[in-house]
């Protein structure tokens, strides 16, 4: 499938989805603020089987997952997000990885954010960046951005009024920046170099994942949907509509099956421990995949938060297509 340039892609998404409302989408919508950094950490297990040369579609989120897949050799990579500002953040991170050294990248995004102070201090990096310095770095990045992304970031990053506050402050969510040590390109300059070398262009679709999969005329070796199913279940249950969730999930999984190549993988993240009883029930909701010949591999993820002094246990569920009907 041939993709137009990014600005034209946004127009295509506008024509396709309009001011779309995803049924049951709750707080995730066209104007949702992005997560500044990843709050999920699938890389440690996705790296176990290299996606080199494989086609992948993933939730764009904070931009970290598509950039990880690119450095691992996936080709092509298509990113999808219902939030327009999340799409713009993908563009900005990709440009920054291409053009900034490690230290400038970290300080550009994290300085002026109290939650990142310990991370910066441990690396002997500045806690603050004067607005004029941030604006100068941004001016070197904006050539790599689409016209709509420039408008969005110009308003936030080009001000040279005396200030050391961060233009990204308003994007933070509850758990944002609490596990910075677990993001490879932030925690290790050598990982940063690898991610930087792989920061190629990739199409970013501003659509709900289910709508994007229906409209993409191609097969993928990997479909990574973050914790979208987990979130959708919580939302439907909060509305006391479990049948609505079952209907949504079955429709979603059927379009995933149509887009998976033979041997392809469907990956979903769960912010739950592998021992949680609720996880067993959540995974049972995906019985359709196993009925269609897919094998489930539950991969446990454990990581620490220096900022919180806590350990977290999550799960990456990977279904592999072992039968082709």
Phi and psi restraints in degrees (value plus and minus 20) as a CYANA .aco file:
   2 UNK   PHI    -111.6   -71.6
   2 UNK   PSI     113.8   153.8
   3 UNK   PHI    -128.8   -88.8
   3 UNK   PSI     121.3   161.3
   4 UNK   PHI     -94.3   -54.3
   4 UNK   PSI    -199.1  -159.1
   5 UNK   PHI     -87.9   -47.9
   5 UNK   PSI     148.1   188.1
   6 UNK   PHI     -82.7   -42.7
   6 UNK   PSI     -60.1   -20.1
   7 UNK   PHI     -82.1   -42.1
   7 UNK   PSI     -61.1   -21.1
   8 UNK   PHI     -88.7   -48.7
   8 UNK   PSI     -51.7   -11.7
   9 UNK   PHI     -82.7   -42.7
   9 UNK   PSI     -62.2   -22.2
  10 UNK   PHI     -81.0   -41.0
  10 UNK   PSI     -60.3   -20.3
  11 UNK   PHI     -84.3   -44.3
  11 UNK   PSI     -60.9   -20.9
  12 UNK   PHI     -81.9   -41.9
  12 UNK   PSI     -62.3   -22.3
  13 UNK   PHI     -84.9   -44.9
  13 UNK   PSI     -58.9   -18.9
  14 UNK   PHI     -82.2   -42.2
  14 UNK   PSI     -64.0   -24.0
  15 UNK   PHI     -86.5   -46.5
  15 UNK   PSI     -56.3   -16.3
  16 UNK   PHI     -96.0   -56.0
  16 UNK   PSI     -68.2   -28.2
  17 UNK   PHI    -121.4   -81.4
  17 UNK   PSI     -41.0    -1.0
  18 UNK   PHI      36.7    76.7
  18 UNK   PSI    -167.6  -127.6
  19 UNK   PHI    -104.7   -64.7
  19 UNK   PSI      44.5    84.5
  20 UNK   PHI     -82.4   -42.4
  20 UNK   PSI     128.9   168.9
  21 UNK   PHI    -142.9  -102.9
  21 UNK   PSI     100.0   140.0
  22 UNK   PHI    -102.6   -62.6
  22 UNK   PSI     104.4   144.4
  23 UNK   PHI     -79.0   -39.0
  23 UNK   PSI     104.5   144.5
  24 UNK   PHI      57.4    97.4
  24 UNK   PSI      -6.4    33.6
  25 UNK   PHI     -99.3   -59.3
  25 UNK   PSI     -34.8     5.2
  26 UNK   PHI      40.1    80.1
  26 UNK   PSI    -143.9  -103.9
  27 UNK   PHI     -99.9   -59.9
  27 UNK   PSI     -26.1    13.9
  28 UNK   PHI    -117.4   -77.4
  28 UNK   PSI      95.9   135.9
  29 UNK   PHI    -173.6  -133.6
  29 UNK   PSI    -196.3  -156.3
  30 UNK   PHI     -74.7   -34.7
  30 UNK   PSI     -55.8   -15.8
  31 UNK   PHI    -123.9   -83.9
  31 UNK   PSI      -4.2    35.8
  32 UNK   PHI     -83.6   -43.6
  32 UNK   PSI     118.7   158.7
  33 UNK   PHI     -89.8   -49.8
  33 UNK   PSI     126.8   166.8
  34 UNK   PHI     -97.2   -57.2
  34 UNK   PSI     143.4   183.4
  35 UNK   PHI    -102.2   -62.2
  35 UNK   PSI     106.0   146.0
  36 UNK   PHI     -84.4   -44.4
  36 UNK   PSI     -62.2   -22.2
  37 UNK   PHI    -151.3  -111.3
  37 UNK   PSI     140.7   180.7
  38 UNK   PHI     -81.7   -41.7
  38 UNK   PSI     119.7   159.7
  39 UNK   PHI    -127.7   -87.7
  39 UNK   PSI     -20.8    19.2
  40 UNK   PHI    -134.8   -94.8
  40 UNK   PSI     135.9   175.9
  41 UNK   PHI    -157.9  -117.9
  41 UNK   PSI      48.8    88.8
  42 UNK   PHI     -99.4   -59.4
  42 UNK   PSI     -32.6     7.4
  43 UNK   PHI     -79.6   -39.6
  43 UNK   PSI     -55.8   -15.8
  44 UNK   PHI     -84.5   -44.5
  44 UNK   PSI     -43.7    -3.7
  45 UNK   PHI    -125.3   -85.3
  45 UNK   PSI     -50.9   -10.9
  46 UNK   PHI     -85.3   -45.3
  46 UNK   PSI     -49.7    -9.7
  47 UNK   PHI     -90.3   -50.3
  47 UNK   PSI     -34.3     5.7
  48 UNK   PHI     -84.3   -44.3
  48 UNK   PSI     -47.4    -7.4
  49 UNK   PHI    -147.4  -107.4
  49 UNK   PSI      88.1   128.1
  50 UNK   PHI     -80.7   -40.7
  50 UNK   PSI     111.1   151.1
  51 UNK   PHI    -105.3   -65.3
  51 UNK   PSI      -0.4    39.6
  52 UNK   PHI     -74.8   -34.8
  52 UNK   PSI     106.2   146.2
  53 UNK   PHI      56.9    96.9
  53 UNK   PSI     -16.3    23.7
  54 UNK   PHI    -116.5   -76.5
  54 UNK   PSI     125.8   165.8
  55 UNK   PHI    -100.2   -60.2
  55 UNK   PSI     112.9   152.9
  56 UNK   PHI    -155.4  -115.4
  56 UNK   PSI     121.2   161.2
  57 UNK   PHI    -143.7  -103.7
  57 UNK   PSI     116.7   156.7
  58 UNK   PHI    -167.0  -127.0
  58 UNK   PSI     140.8   180.8
  59 UNK   PHI     -85.7   -45.7
  59 UNK   PSI     111.2   151.2
  60 UNK   PHI     -89.9   -49.9
  60 UNK   PSI     -61.3   -21.3
  61 UNK   PHI      29.1    69.1
  61 UNK   PSI    -145.7  -105.7
  62 UNK   PHI    -104.9   -64.9
  62 UNK   PSI     -21.2    18.8
  63 UNK   PHI      73.8   113.8
  63 UNK   PSI     -31.5     8.5
  64 UNK   PHI     -92.8   -52.8
  64 UNK   PSI     -57.7   -17.7
  65 UNK   PHI     -86.8   -46.8
  65 UNK   PSI     -69.7   -29.7
  66 UNK   PHI     -81.1   -41.1
  66 UNK   PSI     -55.1   -15.1
  67 UNK   PHI     -89.0   -49.0
  67 UNK   PSI     -55.4   -15.4
  68 UNK   PHI     -82.8   -42.8
  68 UNK   PSI     -66.1   -26.1
  69 UNK   PHI     -83.7   -43.7
  69 UNK   PSI     -57.8   -17.8
  70 UNK   PHI     -83.8   -43.8
  70 UNK   PSI     -64.9   -24.9
  71 UNK   PHI     -88.0   -48.0
  71 UNK   PSI     -43.4    -3.4
  72 UNK   PHI    -103.2   -63.2
  72 UNK   PSI     -21.8    18.2
  73 UNK   PHI      77.8   117.8
  73 UNK   PSI     -12.6    27.4
  74 UNK   PHI     -84.2   -44.2
  74 UNK   PSI     122.4   162.4
  75 UNK   PHI    -182.7  -142.7
  75 UNK   PSI     100.1   140.1
  76 UNK   PHI    -101.8   -61.8
  76 UNK   PSI     146.7   186.7
  77 UNK   PHI    -137.7   -97.7
  77 UNK   PSI     109.5   149.5
  78 UNK   PHI    -138.7   -98.7
  78 UNK   PSI     107.8   147.8
  79 UNK   PHI    -127.1   -87.1
  79 UNK   PSI     124.7   164.7
  80 UNK   PHI    -155.1  -115.1
  80 UNK   PSI     114.7   154.7
  81 UNK   PHI    -175.0  -135.0
  81 UNK   PSI     118.5   158.5
  82 UNK   PHI     -91.9   -51.9
  82 UNK   PSI     -42.7    -2.7
  83 UNK   PHI    -108.6   -68.6
  83 UNK   PSI     105.1   145.1
  84 UNK   PHI     -87.3   -47.3
  84 UNK   PSI     -58.9   -18.9
  85 UNK   PHI     -88.3   -48.3
  85 UNK   PSI     -48.8    -8.8
  86 UNK   PHI     -85.0   -45.0
  86 UNK   PSI     -57.3   -17.3
  87 UNK   PHI     -83.9   -43.9
  87 UNK   PSI     -62.5   -22.5
  88 UNK   PHI     -84.8   -44.8
  88 UNK   PSI     -54.8   -14.8
  89 UNK   PHI     -86.3   -46.3
  89 UNK   PSI     -57.3   -17.3
  90 UNK   PHI     -76.8   -36.8
  90 UNK   PSI     -65.3   -25.3
  91 UNK   PHI     -81.3   -41.3
  91 UNK   PSI     -64.3   -24.3
  92 UNK   PHI     -86.8   -46.8
  92 UNK   PSI     -63.4   -23.4
  93 UNK   PHI     -84.0   -44.0
  93 UNK   PSI     -61.7   -21.7
  94 UNK   PHI     -81.1   -41.1
  94 UNK   PSI     -64.4   -24.4
  95 UNK   PHI     -84.3   -44.3
  95 UNK   PSI     -61.2   -21.2
  96 UNK   PHI     -86.4   -46.4
  96 UNK   PSI     -59.6   -19.6
  97 UNK   PHI     -82.0   -42.0
  97 UNK   PSI     -57.3   -17.3
  98 UNK   PHI     -88.2   -48.2
  98 UNK   PSI     -56.0   -16.0
  99 UNK   PHI    -136.2   -96.2
  99 UNK   PSI     -34.0     6.0
 100 UNK   PHI    -129.7   -89.7
 100 UNK   PSI     123.8   163.8
 101 UNK   PHI     -88.9   -48.9
 101 UNK   PSI     143.6   183.6
 102 UNK   PHI     -70.0   -30.0
 102 UNK   PSI     -71.5   -31.5
 103 UNK   PHI     -82.1   -42.1
 103 UNK   PSI     -62.7   -22.7
 104 UNK   PHI     -85.2   -45.2
 104 UNK   PSI     -58.9   -18.9
 105 UNK   PHI     -80.1   -40.1
 105 UNK   PSI     -69.7   -29.7
 106 UNK   PHI     -83.0   -43.0
 106 UNK   PSI     -65.9   -25.9
 107 UNK   PHI     -90.2   -50.2
 107 UNK   PSI     -57.1   -17.1
 108 UNK   PHI     -76.4   -36.4
 108 UNK   PSI     -66.6   -26.6
 109 UNK   PHI    -106.7   -66.7
 109 UNK   PSI     -49.2    -9.2
 110 UNK   PHI    -129.1   -89.1
 110 UNK   PSI     -39.7     0.3
 111 UNK   PHI     -85.7   -45.7
 111 UNK   PSI     126.4   166.4
 112 UNK   PHI      63.3   103.3
 112 UNK   PSI     -18.2    21.8
 113 UNK   PHI    -128.6   -88.6
 113 UNK   PSI      91.3   131.3
 114 UNK   PHI     -73.8   -33.8
 114 UNK   PSI     -56.1   -16.1
 115 UNK   PHI     -85.8   -45.8
 115 UNK   PSI     -39.6     0.4
 116 UNK   PHI    -117.4   -77.4
 116 UNK   PSI     -17.7    22.3
 117 UNK   PHI     -82.8   -42.8
 117 UNK   PSI     -61.9   -21.9
 118 UNK   PHI     -84.8   -44.8
 118 UNK   PSI     -60.2   -20.2
 119 UNK   PHI     -82.2   -42.2
 119 UNK   PSI     -65.6   -25.6
 120 UNK   PHI     -86.8   -46.8
 120 UNK   PSI     -62.4   -22.4
 121 UNK   PHI     -81.2   -41.2
 121 UNK   PSI     -61.8   -21.8
 122 UNK   PHI     -82.9   -42.9
 122 UNK   PSI     -44.1    -4.1
 123 UNK   PHI    -124.2   -84.2
 123 UNK   PSI     -10.7    29.3
 124 UNK   PHI      34.7    74.7
 124 UNK   PSI      21.9    61.9
 125 UNK   PHI    -127.8   -87.8
 125 UNK   PSI     132.1   172.1
 126 UNK   PHI     -80.7   -40.7
 126 UNK   PSI     120.1   160.1
 127 UNK   PHI     -98.3   -58.3
 127 UNK   PSI     -41.6    -1.6
 128 UNK   PHI    -150.4  -110.4
 128 UNK   PSI     130.8   170.8
 129 UNK   PHI    -151.2  -111.2
 129 UNK   PSI      96.9   136.9
 130 UNK   PHI     -75.5   -35.5
 130 UNK   PSI     126.0   166.0
 131 UNK   PHI     -76.9   -36.9
 131 UNK   PSI     -56.8   -16.8
 132 UNK   PHI     -85.9   -45.9
 132 UNK   PSI     -54.3   -14.3
 133 UNK   PHI     -91.9   -51.9
 133 UNK   PSI     -61.3   -21.3
 134 UNK   PHI     -84.3   -44.3
 134 UNK   PSI     -59.9   -19.9
 135 UNK   PHI     -83.1   -43.1
 135 UNK   PSI     -58.6   -18.6
 136 UNK   PHI     -85.1   -45.1
 136 UNK   PSI     -62.3   -22.3
 137 UNK   PHI     -84.2   -44.2
 137 UNK   PSI     -62.9   -22.9
 138 UNK   PHI     -81.7   -41.7
 138 UNK   PSI     -60.0   -20.0
 139 UNK   PHI     -80.3   -40.3
 139 UNK   PSI     -46.1    -6.1
 140 UNK   PHI     -99.9   -59.9
 140 UNK   PSI     -31.7     8.3
 141 UNK   PHI    -120.2   -80.2
 141 UNK   PSI     -47.6    -7.6
 142 UNK   PHI     -86.4   -46.4
 142 UNK   PSI     -39.9     0.1
 143 UNK   PHI     -83.5   -43.5
 143 UNK   PSI     -42.7    -2.7
 144 UNK   PHI    -111.1   -71.1
 144 UNK   PSI     -18.8    21.2
 145 UNK   PHI    -118.9   -78.9
 145 UNK   PSI     131.6   171.6
 146 UNK   PHI     -88.8   -48.8
 146 UNK   PSI     142.5   182.5
 147 UNK   PHI     -78.6   -38.6
 147 UNK   PSI     -64.8   -24.8
 148 UNK   PHI     -82.7   -42.7
 148 UNK   PSI     -57.4   -17.4
 149 UNK   PHI     -87.4   -47.4
 149 UNK   PSI     -55.7   -15.7
 150 UNK   PHI     -81.8   -41.8
 150 UNK   PSI     -64.4   -24.4
 151 UNK   PHI     -78.7   -38.7
 151 UNK   PSI     -65.1   -25.1
 152 UNK   PHI     -83.0   -43.0
 152 UNK   PSI     -68.9   -28.9
 153 UNK   PHI    -102.1   -62.1
 153 UNK   PSI     -47.7    -7.7
 154 UNK   PHI     -76.5   -36.5
 154 UNK   PSI     -62.3   -22.3
 155 UNK   PHI     -84.3   -44.3
 155 UNK   PSI     -44.2    -4.2
 156 UNK   PHI    -124.4   -84.4
 156 UNK   PSI     -49.5    -9.5
 157 UNK   PHI    -134.2   -94.2
 157 UNK   PSI     -25.8    14.2
 158 UNK   PHI    -120.4   -80.4
 158 UNK   PSI     -23.5    16.5
 159 UNK   PHI     -86.7   -46.7
 159 UNK   PSI     113.1   153.1
 160 UNK   PHI    -131.1   -91.1
 160 UNK   PSI      -7.7    32.3
 161 UNK   PHI     -82.9   -42.9
 161 UNK   PSI     120.9   160.9
 162 UNK   PHI     -74.8   -34.8
 162 UNK   PSI      94.7   134.7
 163 UNK   PHI    -188.0  -148.0
 163 UNK   PSI     121.9   161.9
 164 UNK   PHI    -136.6   -96.6
 164 UNK   PSI      -9.1    30.9
 165 UNK   PHI     -97.4   -57.4
 165 UNK   PSI     143.7   183.7
 166 UNK   PHI    -115.8   -75.8
 166 UNK   PSI     116.4   156.4
 167 UNK   PHI     -90.9   -50.9
 167 UNK   PSI     -28.0    12.0
 168 UNK   PHI    -118.8   -78.8
 168 UNK   PSI     -18.8    21.2
 169 UNK   PHI     -76.2   -36.2
 169 UNK   PSI     -61.3   -21.3
 170 UNK   PHI     -91.5   -51.5
 170 UNK   PSI     -26.7    13.3
 171 UNK   PHI    -112.9   -72.9
 171 UNK   PSI     -25.5    14.5
 172 UNK   PHI     -95.9   -55.9
 172 UNK   PSI     119.1   159.1
 173 UNK   PHI    -128.9   -88.9
 173 UNK   PSI     159.9   199.9
 174 UNK   PHI     -75.1   -35.1
 174 UNK   PSI     -68.4   -28.4
 175 UNK   PHI    -118.2   -78.2
 175 UNK   PSI     -19.2    20.8
 176 UNK   PHI     -80.7   -40.7
 176 UNK   PSI     113.9   153.9
 177 UNK   PHI      57.9    97.9
 177 UNK   PSI     -14.2    25.8
 178 UNK   PHI    -106.2   -66.2
 178 UNK   PSI     -32.3     7.7
 179 UNK   PHI    -151.2  -111.2
 179 UNK   PSI      23.7    63.7
 180 UNK   PHI     -80.5   -40.5
 180 UNK   PSI     -52.4   -12.4
 181 UNK   PHI     -84.2   -44.2
 181 UNK   PSI     -38.4     1.6
 182 UNK   PHI    -112.1   -72.1
 182 UNK   PSI     -22.7    17.3
 183 UNK   PHI    -112.4   -72.4
 183 UNK   PSI      92.2   132.2
 184 UNK   PHI     -72.9   -32.9
 184 UNK   PSI     -65.9   -25.9
 185 UNK   PHI     -91.9   -51.9
 185 UNK   PSI     -37.7     2.3
 186 UNK   PHI    -108.9   -68.9
 186 UNK   PSI     -57.0   -17.0
 187 UNK   PHI    -101.8   -61.8
 187 UNK   PSI     -39.8     0.2
 188 UNK   PHI    -162.9  -122.9
 188 UNK   PSI      97.5   137.5
 189 UNK   PHI     -77.2   -37.2
 189 UNK   PSI     -49.9    -9.9
 190 UNK   PHI     -89.3   -49.3
 190 UNK   PSI     -57.8   -17.8
 191 UNK   PHI     -85.3   -45.3
 191 UNK   PSI     -59.0   -19.0
 192 UNK   PHI     -78.9   -38.9
 192 UNK   PSI     -63.3   -23.3
 193 UNK   PHI     -80.4   -40.4
 193 UNK   PSI     -61.8   -21.8
 194 UNK   PHI     -86.5   -46.5
 194 UNK   PSI     -63.0   -23.0
 195 UNK   PHI     -84.9   -44.9
 195 UNK   PSI     -59.0   -19.0
 196 UNK   PHI     -82.3   -42.3
 196 UNK   PSI     -61.8   -21.8
 197 UNK   PHI     -85.4   -45.4
 197 UNK   PSI     -46.3    -6.3
 198 UNK   PHI    -117.4   -77.4
 198 UNK   PSI     -13.9    26.1
 199 UNK   PHI     -98.3   -58.3
 199 UNK   PSI      46.4    86.4
 200 UNK   PHI    -103.8   -63.8
 200 UNK   PSI     147.9   187.9
 201 UNK   PHI     -84.3   -44.3
 201 UNK   PSI     124.9   164.9
 202 UNK   PHI    -168.8  -128.8
 202 UNK   PSI     128.0   168.0
 203 UNK   PHI     -92.2   -52.2
 203 UNK   PSI     120.7   160.7
 204 UNK   PHI    -141.5  -101.5
 204 UNK   PSI      97.9   137.9
 205 UNK   PHI    -122.8   -82.8
 205 UNK   PSI     103.7   143.7
 206 UNK   PHI    -110.7   -70.7
 206 UNK   PSI      54.3    94.3
 207 UNK   PHI    -166.3  -126.3
 207 UNK   PSI     141.0   181.0
 208 UNK   PHI     -82.9   -42.9
 208 UNK   PSI     128.3   168.3
 209 UNK   PHI     -80.0   -40.0
 209 UNK   PSI     -60.5   -20.5
 210 UNK   PHI     -85.0   -45.0
 210 UNK   PSI     -60.2   -20.2
 211 UNK   PHI     -87.3   -47.3
 211 UNK   PSI     -61.3   -21.3
 212 UNK   PHI     -80.8   -40.8
 212 UNK   PSI     -65.0   -25.0
 213 UNK   PHI     -83.3   -43.3
 213 UNK   PSI     -55.1   -15.1
 214 UNK   PHI     -86.5   -46.5
 214 UNK   PSI     -52.2   -12.2
 215 UNK   PHI    -113.8   -73.8
 215 UNK   PSI     -35.7     4.3
 216 UNK   PHI     -99.9   -59.9
 216 UNK   PSI      98.9   138.9
 217 UNK   PHI    -113.0   -73.0
 217 UNK   PSI      46.4    86.4
 218 UNK   PHI    -182.3  -142.3
 218 UNK   PSI     143.8   183.8
 219 UNK   PHI    -123.7   -83.7
 219 UNK   PSI     129.2   169.2
 220 UNK   PHI    -144.0  -104.0
 220 UNK   PSI     124.9   164.9
 221 UNK   PHI    -101.8   -61.8
 221 UNK   PSI     -41.2    -1.2
 222 UNK   PHI    -162.2  -122.2
 222 UNK   PSI     111.4   151.4
 223 UNK   PHI    -140.4  -100.4
 223 UNK   PSI      92.9   132.9
 224 UNK   PHI    -133.0   -93.0
 224 UNK   PSI      98.5   138.5
 225 UNK   PHI    -133.1   -93.1
 225 UNK   PSI      -2.7    37.3
 226 UNK   PHI      34.7    74.7
 226 UNK   PSI    -159.7  -119.7
 227 UNK   PHI    -126.7   -86.7
 227 UNK   PSI      10.3    50.3
 228 UNK   PHI     -75.9   -35.9
 228 UNK   PSI     -68.6   -28.6
 229 UNK   PHI     -81.0   -41.0
 229 UNK   PSI     -60.3   -20.3
 230 UNK   PHI     -81.2   -41.2
 230 UNK   PSI     -65.2   -25.2
 231 UNK   PHI     -84.0   -44.0
 231 UNK   PSI     -64.6   -24.6
 232 UNK   PHI     -82.6   -42.6
 232 UNK   PSI     -57.7   -17.7
 233 UNK   PHI     -83.4   -43.4
 233 UNK   PSI     -65.8   -25.8
 234 UNK   PHI     -79.6   -39.6
 234 UNK   PSI     -60.2   -20.2
 235 UNK   PHI     -87.6   -47.6
 235 UNK   PSI     -66.8   -26.8
 236 UNK   PHI     -83.5   -43.5
 236 UNK   PSI     -59.1   -19.1
 237 UNK   PHI     -86.6   -46.6
 237 UNK   PSI     -56.4   -16.4
 238 UNK   PHI     -82.9   -42.9
 238 UNK   PSI     -48.5    -8.5
 239 UNK   PHI    -109.5   -69.5
 239 UNK   PSI     -13.4    26.6
 240 UNK   PHI      35.4    75.4
 240 UNK   PSI      26.3    66.3
 241 UNK   PHI    -153.9  -113.9
 241 UNK   PSI      43.4    83.4
 242 UNK   PHI     -82.8   -42.8
 242 UNK   PSI     -51.2   -11.2
 243 UNK   PHI     -86.4   -46.4
 243 UNK   PSI     -54.8   -14.8
 244 UNK   PHI     -81.3   -41.3
 244 UNK   PSI     -59.7   -19.7
 245 UNK   PHI     -85.1   -45.1
 245 UNK   PSI     -65.1   -25.1
 246 UNK   PHI     -81.5   -41.5
 246 UNK   PSI     -59.2   -19.2
 247 UNK   PHI     -85.7   -45.7
 247 UNK   PSI     -65.7   -25.7
 248 UNK   PHI     -81.8   -41.8
 248 UNK   PSI     -66.4   -26.4
 249 UNK   PHI     -85.3   -45.3
 249 UNK   PSI     -62.6   -22.6
 250 UNK   PHI     -81.6   -41.6
 250 UNK   PSI     -63.8   -23.8
 251 UNK   PHI     -82.0   -42.0
 251 UNK   PSI     -61.9   -21.9
 252 UNK   PHI     -84.3   -44.3
 252 UNK   PSI     -65.6   -25.6
 253 UNK   PHI     -87.1   -47.1
 253 UNK   PSI     -53.6   -13.6
 254 UNK   PHI     -87.1   -47.1
 254 UNK   PSI     -56.3   -16.3
 255 UNK   PHI     -93.5   -53.5
 255 UNK   PSI     -52.8   -12.8
 256 UNK   PHI     -79.9   -39.9
 256 UNK   PSI     -65.6   -25.6
 257 UNK   PHI     -80.1   -40.1
 257 UNK   PSI     -55.2   -15.2
 258 UNK   PHI     -89.0   -49.0
 258 UNK   PSI     -47.1    -7.1
 259 UNK   PHI    -117.0   -77.0
 259 UNK   PSI     -24.8    15.2
 260 UNK   PHI    -108.2   -68.2
 260 UNK   PSI     111.5   151.5
 261 UNK   PHI     -95.1   -55.1
 261 UNK   PSI     141.6   181.6
 262 UNK   PHI     -74.1   -34.1
 262 UNK   PSI     113.1   153.1
 263 UNK   PHI      58.7    98.7
 263 UNK   PSI     -16.6    23.4
 264 UNK   PHI     -91.3   -51.3
 264 UNK   PSI     143.3   183.3
 265 UNK   PHI    -140.8  -100.8
 265 UNK   PSI     116.5   156.5
 266 UNK   PHI    -130.3   -90.3
 266 UNK   PSI     103.6   143.6
 267 UNK   PHI    -141.5  -101.5
 267 UNK   PSI     109.2   149.2
 268 UNK   PHI    -152.0  -112.0
 268 UNK   PSI     117.0   157.0
 269 UNK   PHI    -118.1   -78.1
 269 UNK   PSI     122.6   162.6
 270 UNK   PHI    -149.4  -109.4
 270 UNK   PSI     106.5   146.5
 271 UNK   PHI    -104.3   -64.3
 271 UNK   PSI      40.1    80.1
 272 UNK   PHI    -162.9  -122.9
 272 UNK   PSI     136.2   176.2
 273 UNK   PHI     -92.2   -52.2
 273 UNK   PSI     129.5   169.5
 274 UNK   PHI     -84.3   -44.3
 274 UNK   PSI     -36.6     3.4
 275 UNK   PHI    -115.4   -75.4
 275 UNK   PSI     -22.0    18.0
 276 UNK   PHI     -90.3   -50.3
 276 UNK   PSI     109.1   149.1
 277 UNK   PHI     -76.9   -36.9
 277 UNK   PSI     -53.5   -13.5
 278 UNK   PHI     -84.1   -44.1
 278 UNK   PSI     -49.8    -9.8
 279 UNK   PHI     -85.2   -45.2
 279 UNK   PSI     -60.7   -20.7
 280 UNK   PHI     -76.8   -36.8
 280 UNK   PSI     -64.6   -24.6
 281 UNK   PHI     -86.6   -46.6
 281 UNK   PSI     -60.5   -20.5
 282 UNK   PHI     -84.2   -44.2
 282 UNK   PSI     -63.0   -23.0
 283 UNK   PHI     -87.9   -47.9
 283 UNK   PSI     -51.1   -11.1
 284 UNK   PHI     -82.8   -42.8
 284 UNK   PSI     -45.4    -5.4
 285 UNK   PHI     -83.4   -43.4
 285 UNK   PSI     -39.4     0.6
 286 UNK   PHI    -116.7   -76.7
 286 UNK   PSI       0.6    40.6
 287 UNK   PHI     -76.9   -36.9
 287 UNK   PSI     -47.7    -7.7
 288 UNK   PHI     -75.1   -35.1
 288 UNK   PSI     -58.4   -18.4
 289 UNK   PHI     -84.5   -44.5
 289 UNK   PSI     -64.3   -24.3
 290 UNK   PHI     -89.6   -49.6
 290 UNK   PSI     -53.5   -13.5
 291 UNK   PHI     -82.2   -42.2
 291 UNK   PSI     -46.8    -6.8
 292 UNK   PHI    -115.0   -75.0
 292 UNK   PSI      -6.0    34.0
 293 UNK   PHI      73.9   113.9
 293 UNK   PSI      -1.4    38.6
 294 UNK   PHI    -119.0   -79.0
 294 UNK   PSI     122.5   162.5
 295 UNK   PHI    -122.9   -82.9
 295 UNK   PSI     112.6   152.6
 296 UNK   PHI    -113.9   -73.9
 296 UNK   PSI     113.2   153.2
 297 UNK   PHI    -145.4  -105.4
 297 UNK   PSI      95.6   135.6
 298 UNK   PHI    -114.9   -74.9
 298 UNK   PSI      96.1   136.1
 299 UNK   PHI    -130.1   -90.1
 299 UNK   PSI      97.6   137.6
 300 UNK   PHI    -103.1   -63.1
 300 UNK   PSI     118.8   158.8
 301 UNK   PHI    -143.6  -103.6
 301 UNK   PSI     106.4   146.4
 302 UNK   PHI    -147.7  -107.7
 302 UNK   PSI     112.8   152.8
 303 UNK   PHI    -171.6  -131.6
 303 UNK   PSI     143.7   183.7
 304 UNK   PHI    -131.7   -91.7
 304 UNK   PSI     136.3   176.3
 305 UNK   PHI    -139.2   -99.2
 305 UNK   PSI      89.2   129.2
 306 UNK   PHI     -83.9   -43.9
 306 UNK   PSI     -54.4   -14.4
 307 UNK   PHI     -86.4   -46.4
 307 UNK   PSI     -55.1   -15.1
 308 UNK   PHI    -119.7   -79.7
 308 UNK   PSI     -34.4     5.6
 309 UNK   PHI      45.6    85.6
 309 UNK   PSI      13.5    53.5
 310 UNK   PHI    -149.5  -109.5
 310 UNK   PSI     141.9   181.9
 311 UNK   PHI    -134.1   -94.1
 311 UNK   PSI     125.6   165.6
 312 UNK   PHI    -141.1  -101.1
 312 UNK   PSI     127.7   167.7
 313 UNK   PHI    -146.8  -106.8
 313 UNK   PSI      99.3   139.3
 314 UNK   PHI    -144.0  -104.0
 314 UNK   PSI     159.6   199.6
 315 UNK   PHI    -157.9  -117.9
 315 UNK   PSI     117.3   157.3
 316 UNK   PHI    -128.9   -88.9
 316 UNK   PSI      93.7   133.7
 317 UNK   PHI    -114.7   -74.7
 317 UNK   PSI     105.6   145.6
 318 UNK   PHI    -143.2  -103.2
 318 UNK   PSI      97.3   137.3
 319 UNK   PHI    -122.5   -82.5
 319 UNK   PSI     108.5   148.5
 320 UNK   PHI    -132.1   -92.1
 320 UNK   PSI     115.7   155.7
 321 UNK   PHI    -101.6   -61.6
 321 UNK   PSI      82.1   122.1
 322 UNK   PHI    -120.2   -80.2
 322 UNK   PSI     -29.1    10.9
 323 UNK   PHI    -150.2  -110.2
 323 UNK   PSI     123.2   163.2
 324 UNK   PHI    -137.5   -97.5
 324 UNK   PSI      88.6   128.6
